[in-house]
Amino acid sequence: MTIQTDYVEIKRYYDTHEVEDEEVGQNWEHLNAIDYLYAVLKWMYHDQRRAIGSSINLYQTSIDGERPKSPDLMVLEDLVVEELSKGRKSSYYVGLYGPPPPVVFEISSEATWQKDLEEKPAQYASMGVVEYFAFDPSLPGIWTGGWREYGRLVGWRRPLASKHSQEITKDEFGRLWSEQLQSWLVVEGKFLRLYTADGQLRLTETEAERQRANAEWQRAEAERQRANAAEKLVEAEKQQTEAEWQRANAAEKLVEAEKQQTEVERQRAEKLAEILRRHNLDPDNLL
């Protein structure tokens, strides 16, 4: 039964008590994988009306005794966290607050992995979830049996107008393509990475800020190097001009010296000619 739009929210038992498997503590790998993927999705949609929920109770009906799902991560459309949190709303009601989440992730733990793989695909599909992905962050992996062949990542997609999901086929590199996220899902160590269609890693806000700061530093460094190169070029041109001036000045001094030498030799020749004439000798007919 779909929840009614005039449904008045009441205090649900499972909003204040433990939901299935919540009593099982998270290990660090599980927690880190969730935190990282949450940060990636949050930054990916930071400028859109999409909210990222983590361990938020997800209800489908108006039945007060309904045991909700509490996915590790889910994407909610046409919604922002501030709107969801108004009035201390700690849950999300399909049909009342908006459509079913188009994408849900479960990060497997020792206690939940079998349900993640064997029960939840059908459960989420029946709720209207379009894509559901299960990821095992542990190395070498906690999935056993035939599930080991999936390489710690498996996904399902519910075709349009169907209540049943179908397994998503991996490409030759072991990646899964998410139509809803327009991203490749890739297992890298203990983390699930998202890449754009052209191979760009989707970043967290911290990574994006670090990348932006690094790009700005590189631009500033390139500008500094260009300015330094221009300064060196100006200095080199100045030195070249100075060298040319010195060469011109040296040439001018050489011409002046040669001129002076010529004058000295002329005066010496005139003196010699005068002496010869005094002795009745014609300097022009000595030879």
Buried (B, 14 or more C-beta within 10 A) or exposed (E): EEBEEEBEBEEBEBBEEEBBEEEEEBBEBBBBBBEBBBBBBBBBBEEEEBBBBBBBBBBBBBEEEBEBBBBBBBBBBEBEEEBBEEEEBEBBBBBBBBBBBBBBBBBBBEBBBBBBBEEBBBBBBBBBBBBBBBBBBBEEBBBEEEBEEBEBBBBBBBEEEEEEBEEBEBEEEEBBBBEBBEBBBBBEEBBBBBBEEEEEBBBBEEBBEEEEEEEEEEEEEEEEEEEEEEEEEEEEEEEEEEEEEEEEEEEEEEEEEEEEEEEEEEEEEEEEBEEBEEEEEEEEEEE
